[in-house]
Amino acid sequence: MYERMLNKNETPQIKDIEDYIGKESCTRLQELENLLQSRYIISRELRFPFGNSYGWGYKYSDKTNHLFYLFFEKEALTAMIQIGDKAVPALMEQFSLFSSKAQSFWESRYPCGKNGGWIHYRITSDSDLEDVIRFIGLRIKERTKR
């Protein structure tokens, strides 16, 4: 059901992305970007990273600091967020604030480093955005815009 945009040879246009992810995911994407812009100085880059199975998505950065990837899926989005070893203690302090869905994603993370890992968080409801923003906040502190 959640197929990704896997045609590497054809760069999708914004309309293609919107049609693919659907109206609800478009709304969530806009809300996510609004939340990011209120906390960080973000840039967004359309990419096809990591070989042929991840597909098209956006790479989000705060100035030169990578924040996360957001992959386009049929009627959904998936955020791929790396939580490094240094951020794990803060994650454990906040763990009870995350939804059971987010806790499950953390527990089934792809390992990286001693205790860190990559989370693949499929965003299918508005409440998922809070968890995604909380995970991103572990990577980098919020900035105030000037």
PAGURO-198960 format. One record per residue: residue in three letters; z, x, y negated of N, C-alpha, C in turn. Coordinates in Angstrom, 1 decimal, decimal comma. Example, Ala and Ser with C-alpha at 12.3 -4.5 7.8 and 13.67 -1.06 7.14 Angstrom:
# PAGURO-198960
R  residuo    n.up  n.east  n.north   ca.up  ca.east  ca.north    c.up  c.east  c.north
R      ALA     7,8    13,2      5,7     7,8     12,3       4,5     7,8    13,2      3,3
R      SER     7,1    12,8      2,2     7,1     13,7       1,1     7,9    12,9      0,0
END
This chain:
# PAGURO-198960
R  residuo    n.up  n.east  n.north   ca.up  ca.east  ca.north    c.up  c.east  c.north
R      MET     0,0     0,8      1,2     0,0      0,0       0,0     0,0     0,9     -1,3
R      TYR     0,7     2,0     -1,3     0,9      2,8      -2,5    -0,1     4,0     -2,4
R      GLU    -1,4     3,7     -2,3    -2,4      4,8      -2,3    -2,4     5,5     -3,6
R      ARG    -2,6     6,8     -3,6    -2,7      7,6      -4,8    -4,2     7,7     -5,2
R      MET    -4,4     8,2     -6,4    -5,8      8,4      -6,9    -6,2     9,8     -6,4
R      LEU    -6,9     9,9     -5,3    -7,2     11,2      -4,7    -8,6    11,7     -4,9
R      ASN    -9,4    11,1     -5,7   -10,8     11,7      -5,9   -10,7    12,8     -7,0
R      LYS   -10,5    14,0     -6,5   -10,4     15,1      -7,4   -11,6    15,4     -8,3
R      ASN   -12,8    15,0     -7,8   -14,0     15,3      -8,4   -14,3    14,3     -9,6
R      GLU   -13,5    13,3     -9,8   -13,8     12,3     -10,9   -12,5    12,2    -11,7
R      THR   -12,5    12,7    -12,9   -11,3     12,6     -13,8   -11,2    11,2    -14,3
R      PRO   -10,0    10,6    -14,0    -9,9      9,2     -14,4    -9,7     9,0    -15,9
R      GLN   -10,2     8,0    -16,5   -10,0      7,6     -17,9    -8,8     6,7    -17,9
R      ILE    -8,2     6,6    -19,1    -7,0      5,8     -19,3    -7,2     4,4    -18,7
R      LYS    -8,4     3,8    -18,9    -8,6      2,4     -18,4    -8,6     2,4    -16,8
R      ASP    -9,1     3,5    -16,2    -9,1      3,6     -14,8    -7,7     3,7    -14,3
R      ILE    -6,8     4,4    -15,0    -5,4      4,6     -14,6    -4,7     3,3    -14,7
R      GLU    -4,9     2,6    -15,8    -4,3      1,3     -16,1    -4,7     0,3    -15,0
R      ASP    -6,0     0,2    -14,7    -6,4     -0,7     -13,6    -5,8    -0,4    -12,3
R      TYR    -5,7     0,9    -12,0    -5,2      1,3     -10,7    -3,7     1,0    -10,5
R      ILE    -2,9     1,4    -11,5    -1,4      1,2     -11,4    -1,0    -0,2    -11,6
R      GLY    -1,8    -1,0    -12,3    -1,5     -2,4     -12,5    -0,7    -2,6    -13,8
R      LYS    -0,6    -3,9    -14,2     0,0     -4,3     -15,5     1,5    -3,9    -15,5
R      GLU     2,2    -4,3    -14,5     3,7     -4,0     -14,5     4,0    -2,5    -14,6
R      SER     3,2    -1,7    -13,8     3,4     -0,2     -13,9     3,0     0,3    -15,3
R      CYS     2,0    -0,3    -15,9     1,6      0,2     -17,2     2,7    -0,1    -18,2
R      THR     3,4    -1,2    -18,1     4,5     -1,5     -18,9     5,6    -0,5    -18,7
R      ARG     5,9    -0,2    -17,4     7,0      0,8     -17,1     6,6     2,2    -17,6
R      LEU     5,3     2,5    -17,5     4,9      3,8     -18,0     5,1     3,9    -19,5
R      GLN     4,8     2,9    -20,2     5,0      2,9     -21,7     6,5     3,0    -22,0
R      GLU     7,3     2,2    -21,3     8,8      2,2     -21,5     9,3     3,6    -21,2
R      LEU     8,9     4,2    -20,1     9,3      5,6     -19,7     8,9     6,6    -20,8
R      GLU     7,7     6,5    -21,3     7,3      7,4     -22,4     8,1     7,1    -23,7
R      ASN     8,4     5,9    -24,0     9,3      5,6     -25,1    10,6     6,3    -25,0
R      LEU    11,2     6,1    -23,8    12,5      6,7     -23,5    12,5     8,3    -23,6
R      LEU    11,4     8,8    -23,1    11,2     10,3     -23,2    11,1    10,8    -24,6
R      GLN    10,3    10,0    -25,4    10,0     10,4     -26,8    11,3    10,3    -27,7
R      SER    12,2     9,4    -27,3    13,4      9,3     -28,0    14,4    10,4    -27,7
R      ARG    14,2    11,2    -26,6    15,1     12,2     -26,2    14,6    13,6    -26,3
R      TYR    13,2    13,7    -26,2    12,6     15,1     -26,1    11,4    15,2    -27,0
R      ILE    10,9    16,3    -27,1     9,6     16,6     -27,8     8,6    16,7    -26,7
R      ILE     8,0    15,6    -26,2     7,2     15,7     -25,0     5,7    15,9    -25,3
R      SER     5,1    16,5    -24,2     3,7     16,5     -24,2     3,3    16,0    -22,8
R      ARG     2,1    15,5    -22,7     1,6     14,9     -21,4     0,2    15,5    -21,1
R      GLU     0,1    15,9    -19,9    -1,2     16,5     -19,5    -1,7    15,8    -18,2
R      LEU    -2,9    15,3    -18,2    -3,5     14,8     -17,0    -3,8    15,9    -16,0
R      ARG    -3,3    15,8    -14,8    -3,5     16,9     -13,8    -3,7    16,4    -12,4
R      PHE    -4,3    17,3    -11,6    -4,5     17,1     -10,2    -3,8    18,3     -9,5
R      PRO    -2,5    18,3     -9,4    -1,8     19,5      -8,9    -1,6    19,5     -7,4
R      PHE    -1,2    20,6     -6,8    -0,6     20,7      -5,5    -1,6    20,3     -4,3
R      GLY    -2,8    20,5     -4,5    -3,7     20,2      -3,4    -4,2    18,8     -3,4
R      ASN    -4,8    18,3     -2,3    -5,5     17,1      -2,2    -4,6    15,8     -1,9
R      SER    -3,4    16,0     -1,5    -2,6     14,8      -1,1    -1,8    14,2     -2,2
R      TYR    -1,6    14,9     -3,3    -0,8     14,3      -4,4    -1,6    13,4     -5,4
R      GLY    -2,8    13,8     -5,6    -3,6     13,0      -6,5    -3,4    13,2     -8,0
R      TRP    -4,0    12,4     -8,8    -3,9     12,4     -10,2    -2,6    12,0    -10,7
R      GLY    -2,2    12,6    -11,8    -0,9     12,2     -12,5    -0,8    12,9    -13,8
R      TYR     0,4    12,6    -14,4     0,7     13,3     -15,7     1,8    14,3    -15,4
R      LYS     1,6    15,5    -16,1     2,6     16,5     -16,1     3,3    16,3    -17,5
R      TYR     4,6    16,1    -17,5     5,4     16,0     -18,7     6,2    17,2    -19,0
R      SER     6,1    17,7    -20,2     6,9     18,9     -20,6     7,6    18,6    -22,0
R      ASP     8,7    19,3    -22,2     9,4     19,3     -23,4     9,1    20,7    -24,0
R      LYS     8,3    20,7    -25,1     7,9     22,0     -25,6     7,3    22,8    -24,4
R      THR     7,9    23,9    -24,0     7,3     24,7     -22,9     8,1    24,5    -21,6
R      ASN     9,0    23,6    -21,6     9,8     23,3     -20,4     9,3    22,1    -19,6
R      HIS     8,9    22,4    -18,4     8,4     21,4     -17,5     9,5    20,4    -17,2
R      LEU     9,2    19,1    -17,3    10,2     18,1     -17,0     9,9    17,5    -15,6
R      PHE     8,7    16,9    -15,4     8,4     16,3     -14,1     7,0    15,9    -14,1
R      TYR     6,5    15,5    -12,9     5,2     15,0     -12,7     5,3    13,5    -12,4
R      LEU     4,3    12,7    -12,8     4,3     11,3     -12,6     2,9    11,0    -12,0
R      PHE     2,9    10,6    -10,7     1,7     10,3     -10,0     1,4     8,8    -10,0
R      PHE     0,0     8,6    -10,1    -0,5      7,2     -10,1    -0,7     6,7     -8,7
R      GLU    -0,2     5,5     -8,5    -0,4      4,9      -7,2    -0,8     3,4     -7,4
R      LYS    -1,4     2,9     -6,4    -1,8      1,5      -6,5    -0,6     0,6     -6,7
R      GLU    -0,5     0,0     -7,9     0,6     -0,9      -8,3     2,0    -0,2     -8,4
R      ALA     2,0     1,1     -8,6     3,3      1,8      -8,7     3,0     3,2     -9,4
R      LEU     4,2     3,8     -9,6     4,2      5,2     -10,1     5,2     6,0     -9,3
R      THR     5,0     7,3     -9,1     6,0      8,1      -8,4     6,3     9,3     -9,3
R      ALA     7,6     9,4     -9,6     8,1     10,6     -10,4     8,5    11,7     -9,4
R      MET     8,0    12,9     -9,6     8,4     14,0      -8,8     9,2    15,0     -9,6
R      ILE    10,5    15,1     -9,4    11,4     15,8     -10,2    12,1    16,9     -9,4
R      GLN    12,1    18,1    -10,0    12,8     19,2      -9,3    14,2    19,3     -9,9
R      ILE    15,2    19,3     -9,1    16,6     19,5      -9,5    17,0    20,9     -9,0
R      GLY    17,1    21,9     -9,8    17,5     23,2      -9,4    18,9    23,4     -9,1
R      ASP    19,3    24,5     -8,4    20,6     24,8      -8,0    21,6    24,7     -9,2
R      LYS    21,2    25,1    -10,3    22,2     25,1     -11,5    22,5    23,7    -11,9
R      ALA    21,6    22,7    -11,7    21,9     21,4     -12,1    22,6    20,5    -11,0
R      VAL    22,8    21,1     -9,8    23,4     20,3      -8,8    24,8    19,9     -9,1
R      PRO    25,7    20,8     -9,6    27,1     20,4      -9,9    27,1    19,2    -10,9
R      ALA    26,3    19,2    -11,9    26,2     18,1     -12,9    25,8    16,8    -12,2
R      LEU    24,8    16,9    -11,3    24,3     15,8     -10,5    25,5    15,2     -9,7
R      MET    26,2    16,1     -9,0    27,3     15,6      -8,2    28,4    14,9     -9,0
R      GLU    28,6    15,4    -10,2    29,6     14,7     -11,1    29,1    13,3    -11,5
R      GLN    27,8    13,1    -11,6    27,2     11,9     -12,1    26,7    11,0    -10,9
R      PHE    26,9    11,5     -9,7    26,3     10,8      -8,5    26,6     9,4     -8,4
R      SER    27,8     9,0     -8,7    28,1      7,5      -8,6    27,5     6,7     -9,6
R      LEU    26,9     7,3    -10,7    26,2      6,5     -11,7    24,8     6,1    -11,3
R      PHE    24,3     6,9    -10,3    22,9      6,6      -9,8    22,9     5,4     -8,9
R      SER    21,8     4,7     -8,8    21,7      3,6      -7,9    21,7     4,1     -6,5
R      SER    21,9     3,2     -5,5    21,8      3,6      -4,1    20,4     4,1     -3,7
R      LYS    19,4     3,6     -4,4    18,1      4,0      -4,1    17,9     5,5     -4,6
R      ALA    18,4     5,8     -5,8    18,4      7,2      -6,3    19,2     8,1     -5,4
R      GLN    20,3     7,7     -5,0    21,2      8,5      -4,1    20,5     8,8     -2,8
R      SER    19,8     7,8     -2,3    19,0      8,0      -1,1    17,9     9,0     -1,3
R      PHE    17,2     8,9     -2,4    16,1      9,9      -2,7    16,7    11,3     -2,8
R      TRP    17,9    11,5     -3,4    18,5     12,8      -3,5    18,8    13,3     -2,1
R      GLU    19,4    12,4     -1,3    19,8     12,9       0,1    18,7    13,2      1,0
R      SER    17,5    12,6      0,7    16,3     12,9       1,5    15,3    13,8      0,8
R      ARG    15,8    14,6     -0,2    15,0     15,5      -1,1    14,3    16,5     -0,2
R      TYR    13,2    17,1     -0,8    12,6     18,2      -0,2    13,3    19,4     -0,7
R      PRO    13,9    20,2      0,2    14,8     21,3      -0,3    14,1    22,4     -1,1
R      CYS    14,9    22,9     -2,1    14,4     24,0      -2,9    15,6    24,8     -3,4
R      GLY    15,7    26,1     -3,1    16,9     26,8      -3,4    18,0    26,6     -2,4
R      LYS    19,2    26,9     -2,8    20,3     26,7      -1,9    20,7    25,3     -1,7
R      ASN    20,8    24,6     -2,9    21,3     23,2      -2,8    20,4    22,2     -3,6
R      GLY    19,4    22,7     -4,3    18,5     21,9      -5,1    17,4    21,2     -4,3
R      GLY    16,5    20,6     -5,0    15,4     20,0      -4,2    14,5    19,2     -5,1
R      TRP    13,4    18,7     -4,5    12,4     17,9      -5,2    12,6    16,4     -4,8
R      ILE    12,7    15,6     -5,8    12,9     14,1      -5,5    11,5    13,5     -5,8
R      HIS    11,2    12,6     -4,9    10,0     11,8      -5,1    10,4    10,3     -5,3
R      TYR    10,5     9,9     -6,5    11,1      8,6      -6,9    10,0     7,6     -7,2
R      ARG     9,8     6,7     -6,3     8,8      5,6      -6,5     9,3     4,6     -7,5
R      ILE     8,7     4,4     -8,6     9,1      3,4      -9,6     8,4     2,1     -9,4
R      THR     9,2     1,1     -8,9     8,7     -0,2      -8,6     9,4    -1,3     -9,4
R      SER    10,4    -0,9    -10,1    11,2     -1,9     -10,9    11,6    -1,3    -12,2
R      ASP    12,0    -2,1    -13,2    12,4     -1,6     -14,5    13,7    -0,8    -14,3
R      SER    14,6    -1,2    -13,4    15,9     -0,5     -13,3    15,7     0,9    -12,8
R      ASP    14,6     1,2    -12,1    14,3      2,6     -11,7    14,2     3,6    -12,8
R      LEU    13,8     3,1    -14,0    13,6      4,0     -15,1    14,9     4,7    -15,5
R      GLU    16,0     4,0    -15,5    17,3      4,6     -15,8    17,6     5,8    -14,9
R      ASP    17,4     5,6    -13,6    17,6      6,7     -12,7    16,7     7,9    -13,0
R      VAL    15,4     7,6    -13,2    14,5      8,7     -13,5    14,9     9,5    -14,8
R      ILE    15,3     8,8    -15,8    15,7      9,4     -17,0    17,0    10,2    -16,8
R      ARG    17,9     9,7    -16,0    19,1     10,4     -15,7    18,8    11,7    -14,9
R      PHE    17,9    11,7    -13,9    17,5     12,9     -13,2    16,9    13,9    -14,2
R      ILE    16,0    13,4    -15,0    15,3     14,3     -16,0    16,4    15,0    -16,9
R      GLY    17,4    14,2    -17,3    18,4     14,7     -18,1    19,2    15,8    -17,5
R      LEU    19,2    15,9    -16,2    19,8     17,1     -15,5    19,1    18,4    -15,7
R      ARG    17,8    18,2    -15,9    16,9     19,4     -16,1    17,0    20,0    -17,5
R      ILE    17,2    19,2    -18,5    17,1     19,7     -19,9    17,9    18,8    -20,8
R      LYS    18,7    19,3    -21,7    19,4     18,5     -22,6    18,5    17,8    -23,6
R      GLU    19,0    16,6    -24,1    18,2     15,9     -25,1    18,1    16,7    -26,3
R      ARG    17,0    16,5    -27,1    16,8     17,1     -28,4    16,8    16,0    -29,4
R      THR    17,2    16,4    -30,6    17,0     15,5     -31,7    15,7    15,9    -32,4
R      LYS    14,9    15,0    -32,8    13,6     15,3     -33,4    13,9    15,7    -34,9
R      ARG    13,1    16,6    -35,4    13,2     17,0     -36,8    11,9    16,7    -37,5
END
